[in-house]
């Protein structure tokens, strides 16, 4: 089954069933490049505009003032682009200095990024890297280069003569470029394996052993590999000149290399469909530009989710509308507040087909002027901070004759959604003038995948545990930290959050409640 989810009014995450298709809202502006970085997916259209989206990392979504771009890169926590004119711009989570892109080498020509570091090709065709400085991942080789690939702990590049160089953490030999490697036109690196698309169109890999598709002459490739020398998975995909996508998936163990068969509920790799511009993330997951200029993705199991991508990310629909009746004239409307509540300006309340009230950010509205024994229809829609509105929720009919009852959902079988409770017991352990640790209790029987952490309303990290260590930007001030539960299967529902204010720079470490 194919799902076109760009122009849908559905929430920002759709459970992956079948082959995803992302279509530009304006058919004249076809996508020409895609970068799937895991939590962030970005693409460029033929008018040089770019769009990004993310499930968890709200700051990874397209900046409203993003100028036209010539190259783009995406990771789990950050996205970077080379703007027309050659300036670099990065956005997303400000960790390891990833947002502090260099300026001295402008105009830049290409950029790559991942969780901990980024690299770019500058005006002299040299490579500059920034971010976490460990395992020599920022120590780019000297020379002139035409293409680069950045992975979580290493990077590779192709120089003007087709020679490949790699640097960073040499996990499983992923940076040990074979001395006899023929000239390459492109290189791709994963966490444990690297591969080159050679000038003759074949693919050669090194690092942890990995299966390679060589049933065609390829024009593009990508690779992703995880795990150690005795337990890992990897995938290599290539696109040939006819647009056929071929992939080989591997599982590596102490016994050696074997075929990796993706889960039976995952989307199979498509046959000949006229693809170009491939990007992988995960051993069996990837996205590509197809012959119609839209983005298709493969390999996602039904339990996984992928963000929508389009000209303007649609404002999510408001769900779970219901009403609790307090008297013959008084009710309160409730709905599911979104997880990205900091992007919501408020909600429009519709009564009998007309908007009669606007409420600030929240998930309920009190009404006390109804007539006894009457039936009134209500719907609610979200208003974003940029002024855009989402679709109205499903309409519910409320009869003000049964105090104490709950109505809603537009169905006789309506059941109130399960509500997660905010993290209890949140406190901050202050270790120094800038170091602290947030700790909290996980609610019992709550379907929580993890927690989003915000400092003064700005996203700074994500964890699936119940603590978060933080080095604050500066001492001698008070910060507010918010801990927000996230359910990846239902990420647009906002389940409440806990906050704590932390004063730093004092003479004695302590505990803030």
PyMOL commands that set and color helices and strands:
alter all, ss='L'
color gray80, all
select helices_A, chain A and resi 58-60+171-173+341-343+488-490
alter helices_A, ss='H'
color red, helices_A
select strands_A, chain A and resi 2-4+13-15+19-22+31-36+40-45+50-54+69-74+78-83+88-92+110-113+117-121+127-131+145-150+154-159+164-168+184-189+193-198+203-207+218-228+231-240+245-253+256-259+276-280+286-289+295-298+305-307+322-325+331-334+344-351+354-360+364-367+375-384+396-399+406-408+424-430+435-441+450-455+458-463+467-471+477-486+497-504+510-512
alter strands_A, ss='S'
color yellow, strands_A
deselect
rebuild
show_as cartoon
